[in-house]
């Protein structure tokens, strides 16, 4: 069964990811549990970010069933869906988009 955090709990490294978005002046929305991702980045085109905690073992960083389904739908529709563990990954994504 995929790892699920408690309702309302955000990943500990999410503030580092959102700080990068703020630094680059990129608008975003934090999504709630059950929406299939953690962040909607509002660039053109928009894309989703699922934040995974690097302190967790890889087995607990797997996508939940909802996240996996959302990622697959995004892939079929040509919508970006990125799984981000480290803040430098977010920087690289933004560098390719800005």
Secondary structure, 3 states (H helix, E strand, C coil): CCCCCCCCCCCCCHHHHHHHHHHCCCCEEECCCCCCCCEEECCCCCEEEEECCCCCCHHHCCCCHHHHHHHHHHHHHCCEEEEECCHHHHHHHHHHHC
